[in-house]
Amino acid sequence: MQKQNMSIKELEDRLEKFAEQRDWKQYHSPKNLSMALIGEAAELTEHFQWLTEEQSFNLSGKRKNEVSMEIADIFIFLLRMTRQLDIDLIESVLTKMAINEKRFPAEEVKGQQKRFVEYIDEK
């Protein structure tokens, strides 16, 4: 398994080839991929349901491996979706970070976990 400095593009290409070889591209519509992504996210949350905050940071080897595989599934479906919609994931993340830096100035929100609308309501 090669992971040395693999780019997002290289990973997308590898996933594309994987889907093509199995004739699965026909099922990888944005609708289907978004539904699969939500299903995998739900499976991820099952591993943390009923754990304390501390326990959630200290997963056993088996559970940590299972969580790792759920996260991988989520990332795979996310990358397949960005490919299908021709979205540059890195560009989108950087754009969203810039928006969030303006929406949530560190000096105003530090240590708080409110929703954006709650910050607006306070002003």
Secondary structure as UniProt FT lines:
FT   TURN            4..5
FT   HELIX           8..21
FT   TURN            22..23
FT   HELIX           25..27
FT   HELIX           30..48
FT   TURN            49..50
FT   HELIX           53..57
FT   HELIX           61..84
FT   TURN            85..86
FT   HELIX           89..103
FT   HELIX           106..109
FT   TURN            110..111
FT   HELIX           116..122
//
